Amino acid sequence: MTGKPLTVADYPLAENRPDVVETKAGKKLDDITLDGVLSDRVSLEDLRITDRALRQQAEISTAAGRPTLAANFERGAELVDVPQDVIMRIYELLRPGRASSKDELLAAARELRETYGAEGVAAFIEEAADVYERRSLYKKRF
């Protein structure tokens, strides 16, 4: 990812490896200044988390022996470019009693996989669909 593998010693990246921190547009951490904001050289988009930053956090988490945290960062990286309304709609479906059927969750997983390339999140939702079915969480609970 960054040439030399990231380790726990690299965390936090902004302090210990600022050379690997960059915006989606390729700006470096040193480019993110108040003067840059005031002169419109830095935009709100430059302040958003990137999939690369989340994957770097996953790499550090793996090095720290935290595979579950690493998997969460990887899934988060897949969601960076998914529109917020899509995320919120699917989030709502994942609340117990909100999806009407397993097919509804599987359709959401398919959308994430096919439209946004979010393979890990899609697999997570498919796993949830199976659990919801076993635990009868599709029916309305309120």
N, C-alpha and C positions, 0 to 999 in steps of 0.2 A: 504493500500500500504506500508506504512512505520511504522505500529503500530499506533503511535500517528498521527492524521491527520495534514497535513501541513496547515499553515495559512499564511497570509500576513506578519506576524512578522518573518517568517522563510526565507523570501526573502531578499537578495540573498542567496541561499543555500550554496554556497561555503564559505561564511562568517558566516552565522548564524546556519547552520546545516550541517557542513562538514561530519558528521557521516553518512548521507544518500546519499552522493555523491560517486558513484563508476563507474568504467568502465564496459564494457560488460563482461570482464574477471574477474570482481570482485575486481579489485585493488581499494584501497581507495585513496582519494584525496592526502593524505600525501605520497603516493607511487609515485606520479607524480612529479619527481624532475629532475633537470638538470643532476645530477649524474646518475639517473635511465635511462635517455635518452642516455647519453654517454656510459653507460655500457650495453646497449641493453636490460635492464629490462623493459623499457617503449617503446612501439612501437607506430606507427602512429594510429593503431587501438585503442589504449588506449586513444587517444585524441579526438576521434569521439564522437559525441552526441549519447546517447543511447535512446531507446524507454522509458526506465524507467525515465530518466531525463526529457524528454518531458512530460510524464504523471505527473511527480511531478510538473512541471510548470503549467500543466492544473489544477491540484488540487489547487495550489495557486491562479490561475486565477479565479477559481470557488469561492474560499473563498473571493476573492476581489470583487465578484459580476460582473465578466467579462465573462459571459458564451460563447460569440462568440470567444473570445481569447482562452478560454479553449478548445472549439471545434477544433480550428485551431491547437493547440498543440496536441490534441488527433489524428487528422488526420496526423500530422507530425510524430508522434510516429509510426503510421502504415507504414510509408514510409521508415523508417530507414534502413530496410534490403532489400528494393526493389532496384535492380540494376539501376545505373544511366542511362544507355541507355534506359531502360524501362520508367523511369520517364520522360526523355527528349522526347521520342517518343510520350507519352501520353500528355505531356505539349504542344507539337506542335499541336496535334489534337484539343486541347482546344482553340487554337487561332481562333477567328472568321474567317470563310471562309476556314479553313484548312481541317476539316473533311468533307468528301463527303456526309455523311448521318448520321441520328440518329443511325442507326445500327452500324456504325463504332465506335461511342462513347460508345454505349452499350456493344460492344465487349471488349473495353478497360476496362470498369467497371467490366465486368465479369472476365477478366484476373486478375485484381487486387484482386478481391474477392476470386476467386478460387485458384489462384496460390500463392498469398501472404497474404491472410487473411485480406486484407485492406477493411473491411466492410464500414467504415465511408467514406473513399475516394471514394469507388465505388458508394455509395449512392449520394455523392456530384456530381460525374460525370453523374450519371443518371438524377439528377435534372438539371444539365447543358444541357444535351441532350434534355430535354423537353423545356427548355427556348430557346435553339438554334432553335428548330423546330418552336416554336411560333413566333420567331423574324426573321425567314428565314436567319439564319447565316451559313447554310451549303454550300451555293453557294460561288464560288470564288468571292472575293471582290477586286481583283487587276488585 
